[in-house]
Each structure stands twice: as structure tokens, then as C-alpha cells.
Amino acid sequence: MTVYGTGKYQFKVVENFFKRPRGWPFVEVADVAVDSLDNVYVFNRGPYAAIMCFDKHGTYINGWGKIGFDFIVPHGLSIGPDDHLYTSDTGDHTVRKWTKDGKLIRTIGRPLINAPEQSGIPFNRPTHLTIASNGDFYASDGYGNSHIHCFDPNGVLKFSWGGNGSGPGEFDTIHSVYIDYEDDDKVYATDRYNNRIQFFTKHGDFLGEWKNVNLPNDVRKGPDGNFYVAELDHRISILDSSGNLLTRWGEEAKVDDSETGSGLPDSASRNPMIIGKVKHEPGAGLFGAPHGIAVDSEGSFYVSEVSETFLGIDRGDRSVQKFIRA
């Protein structure tokens, strides 16, 4: 079995981990999250359940949510310390809070009505939603608005920050937002086309940035205190708490000019079909278009992909992969 990573940070992929109901495909898994019991939730753009839950051994527990009814374009998924689910939908411009069995608790935003682009008003294709220790919601309004919005537990807007650009506290496609409960609710934001992860106080004050990533889509902190990053450019990276690179892999999937007849594009390209070139099927443990990442209490992690959208590759069972320590 192939081992990925280096030094103390070596992992292997668990093939065929998810035991889905017969005939239920993974079409594109926009995001993945784990709860306090290490159950795994996948946010799937498939024809049946949009949310599918599996136990830590990959056994199917339940599923709910229908594309075209409960969701339009599933995008971001997180689970708070309350074990509720938090979703973003770039198709209907809303973020929502759910129970684990699919009961809707709260909707923020006006379904199917978008705010003007780059207006700073919620929402225009929000990419992610998470919750703070005090119950406040933090939403990345990433595709059309370049802002982070903070709402109180009743869904009332408290404040926003951001704006389109490359300076501190500005964003060029803020793709996800993550809150570190162990560090006074520090807010981490993946700033995709600026090739960086920015971090802020819970009040929105800029603290710093990590720039040794390429097209970061999602970030999560593991039980080891390190940060696991899904990068759209076909790879994942593991960084320490200061942002230093510990290991990464995935670039093995790329092909060079001699194989494709065309060079790899600049990472800032807005054309999703040419962000990078990969082999037709990268294979187990490698990636086409990492979109979401989650880490469980044992330090295993999951990577979800939207390779059909970005590369025209249907990865099937490998649309979400589990990695364990080698």
C-alpha cells in the first residue's frame, strides 16, 4: 500500500471506506465533517440524500436532504460543538443550521435572492458557515461578496469585514471559515485566489496570514494541533500552529507539458477547467480537486472533491477519501 507524506506525518488511504446504500452514488462531495462521535457527514451533489452520515467504520447510518428542494448547490458543511450541522448553499444564497437527522433549525438569507455582487450585504453565493463558542454564526460570503459576516444566535447581523482585494483583511474568493475553539475563537479564512490563509480575532481584527499554500479551499485543526489544508491545486498540506509546512502530497497527480501539450496554468486562473492538469484518474490517495477536509479525534482525516466540476473527472468512490496514520 502506498504511503503518503514524510517523516512523522505519513498516511495511507482506506479504499472503499464508505458503505453507501446500493445505487446511491457520490457525484461530487462538496464538503465533509465529523461530529463528537467521529461519525462522518458528506455533503453530496447526488440524486438521493444530499447529507449522508456514516459511522467511524464507514457504515451508513442515515441520509436526508434533496437537491432542488432542501438544497440547490451544496457547498460548505461544518459541525459545531453542539453537534448541529451548518451548511451553505451557493445556489440559493442561504446558510442554515440543522439537527443531525435533518430538522431545519434556522435559515439566514433570502432563498433564491442574492445581494448585489461585492456589496458587502449578505449573501451572494456564500461558501461556508460555522459557529463560535458563544453561539454566534460566522459565514464566508465568498464567491460574490468577499466578506465574512457575524450573526448572533438569532440570525441578526452583528458585523462584517472584508472586501475584494489582496491586502490584509481583504479576500479574493474566501472559500471557507474555521473557528479554533482552543484559541479564543480565532477565525481562519481560506483566501483561495490570493493563495493564503488569513486569521483574525473573533471581532474581525487581522492577526496574520500563511502564504505557503496554493488555492486553499478548506482548513481544519487536528487533535495534534496541526492544520490540515485542502488545496484546489490537487494537493493537501499539513502545517504546524505557526504555519510551517510539515508535509504535503498530491502533486504527483499532475502531468507535464509533454503529456498534455499545454502547460500548467497560473494558479490565479478563474477558469475552473484549466486550474491544473491531472491524469485522467489520479488514483487512490491522490486528488483531482480537493474541496473540503475534516479531521477526527484519532487524527484520521477525510478529503472531499468536486473533480467533475473542475476537471470533468468523475472520481466515483474516491470523491471522498479517508486517510489514516501509516
N, C-alpha and C positions, 0 to 999 in steps of 0.2 A: 504494500500500500504506500502511495506517495505521501511524503511528509512535507508540509509547507511551513515556511518561517525559518528562523535561525536561532541558534543559541538556546536560551531558556524559553524561547517563545516559539515552540514547534507544535503544529496541529495537524490533524488528519481529518478528512471529511467522512461523515457517516452517510453512505449511499442508501437510497431508498428508505429514508428515515420515516417519512410521513405516510401513514397508512390511511389513505382517504377512502370515502365510500366509493364503491365501484362506479366508474363512469364520470366521476367528478374531477375534472382536470384543474391543474394550476395553469391558468392562461398567462397572467402576469401578476406577480406578487408585489404590490406596491410598497408594502411595509410589513414588519414583523415585530412582535413584542412578547414579553414574558411576564407572568404575574408572580405573586408571592409564593406560589406552589411550584413554580417553574413550568406551569402549563404554557404552551406556545400558541399564540394567536397570529394567523396570517390574514392579511388584507388583500383579497384576491379579486382580480377583474375578470372573474369567470362567470359562467351562465347559471350557477347554482348559488350556494351561500357565499356572500362577499366576505364574511368573517367566518373562519374555520378555527376551531380550538382543538388542540392535541395535548395529551399529557406529556410528561418528560421523556417517555419512552416512544413517542410518536403515534400512540393510539388515538384515534379520532374520538372526541368527546361530544361536540355538538357544532352546529353551524347555523348562521342566521344572516339576514340582510339580502336584499335583492337589487341587482343593478337595474336602474331605470325606475326604481320605486324608493328604496331606502337610500340608495347612493346613485350618483351619476358617474363620477370618475373618482373611485377610491384613490387616496393618495397617502396621507400620513396617519400613523397609528401609534399611540403610546398608552401605557398603563400606569396609573398613579399609585401612591402608597395606599389609597383607598380601594385598590383593585378594580376600579372602574376603568372603562375604555374611553379613550379620547381620539376622535377621528377628524380628519379634514377631507373635504371634497372639493377638488378644483373645478368640478363641473357645475355645481350648484352654489358655489361661493359661501359655504357654511362650514362651521366647526360644531361638533356635537359631543355630548357626554352620554355614555350608555352603561347599563349594567352588563355583567359578563354574559348574561343569557339574552341580551338584545333588547332590553326595555329602554326606550329613549327617556333620558332624564332632562336634557337641556339642549336647545339649539341656539346658537349665536350666529346672527347673519340672516339675511333675507333670501330664502331659497330661490335660485334661478335669477336673482337680481344682483348684478355686480356694481360695485362702486366704480367711479371713473378711474382709469388707469393712472397710477403714480399720484393719486390724490391724497394718500395717507389716511383715507377713510376706509374702515373695514367693510367688505372684503372684496378683493379682486384676485380670485384663484388662490386661496390660502393653502399653504403646503403642509402645515403641521400644527398640532395643538398639544400642550402638556399642562400640568397643574403644579402649582407651588405648594409649599408646606402649609400655608395658611388658607388654601383653597382657591386662590386666585388662578385664573386661566392665563396662559401665555400662548399666543398664536403667531406663527410666522406667516405673514401675508406676502408670500414670496414671488409668485410668478407675475403678478400685475401691480404690486404696490410697494415692495422694498421696505416694509415696515414690520416691527414687532409690536403687537398690541397686548396690553394687560387689562383683563376684565376681573371684576370682583366675583365672588361665588354666585351671585345672582345674574351674571352676564352683563353687568353695566360697565362700560368702558371707563377705565381709570386714567390711563395714559398710553401713549405710543412713542416709539422712537424709530429713527432710520431715515430713509430717503435713498434715492438711486445715486450711486457713485462708488468711489473706491477709497474714500477717506475713512478714518476711524468712526465707527457707528453708522456708516453707510453700507449699502448692500447692492450686489448685482446678482439677483436671484438667491434670496435667502430660502434655503430648501428645507431646513428643519431647525427646531429649537429644543434644547435639552436642559433640564434643571438638575443641578447637583445638590441634593438634599444634605449631603455631608459637609458642604462648604458654603453655608449661609445662603442657600438657594442661588448660587452663581448660575448665570444663564449663558449657555453655549449656543452659538448660531453658526450653521454651516453656510458660508457665503460662497456659493458654487463658482460663479464665473469670475470672482476675484481670487479664486484659488487659496482660500484661507478659512480658518475657523476663528471667529471673534468671540470674546467673552466679556460679560458685563455683570454689574451688580444687579440685584433683583429690582432696583429702581431705574435701570437702564443706563447707568454710568459705565463708560468704556473702561475696561481694565487691561486689555491686551489682545494679541492675536497670534495664531500659529500659521505659518505660511509654507510649511513643508508638505503640503497636500495638493492634489490636483483634481479639480472638480468634485469637492466633497459634497456628498448628498446627505449623510447622516452620521451622528456620533453618539456613542453611549459609553458610560464609565462602567468598568467591570469590578468584581469584588477584589481584584488585585490592585485597584487604584489606578489602573491604566485606562487609556481611552481608545476605543475601537472605532475606526472610521471607515465607512463605505464610500468609495470614490467612483464616480461615474466612469472614469478612465480605466475601467476593467480591473481594479485592484482594491484591496483593503490594506489599511495601515494600522499598526498599534503604536501609540505614543505614550510616554510616561506623563506624569502630572505636570511636568514643565514643558511638554510639547516636544520632547526629544524623541526621535524615531527609534523604536525598539526592533521592529521587523515589519516587512510588508511583502506581499506577493500578489500575483495576478498578471503582471506584465508579460509573463511567458506566453500568454494567450495572443498577444499581438503578432501581426505579420508585418514584414518589412516591405519596402518598395518593390523588391524583386519578385515577391509573391503576388502583389496586388496590382502593380502597375501604377500605383498612385501613393503619394507619401502620406504619412500620418498628419492630420490637420492640427492647427493650433488649438490649444485647449480651450480657448475662449470662443470657439466657433459656436454660433447659435443654431446651426443646422444639426438636429439630433442624429440624422442618419450618417453624418461624417465625423462625429466626435472622435472616433478611432476605428481602426480596422482590427478585427479578430478573425481567427479561424472559424469556419462555418459552425462548428460546435466545440467550444473551448475544452470540454471535458470536465469530469468531476474535480472539484477543488479549485477550479479557475472560474472566470467570470466574463459575462458579456457586458452587463450594465448594472452594477450594484446600485441599489436604490434605497434600501433600508438595512438596519443592523440592530441586533438585540443581544444582550449577554445575560446568562442565567446565573444563579447563585453559586454554581460549581465552576464557573469560568468558561463553560462552553458558550459558543456564540452562533448566531444564525445570520445569514446574509440573504436578502431577497433581491430579486432582479426584475427589470422591465425591458428585457432584451428584445422583445417583439417590437416595441415602440421605437427603440433607439437603434437597433441593428437589423431588424427583420428576421431575428432568430427566435424560434420557439424552443425554449430550453426544457419544456415539459417538467419532469420531476425535479430538475435542477433549478427551477425558478426560485426555489428557496432551499438553501443548503445548511446543514449543521456541521460545526467543527468542534472537535474535542482535542484535549491535550494528547500529544503523541507519546 
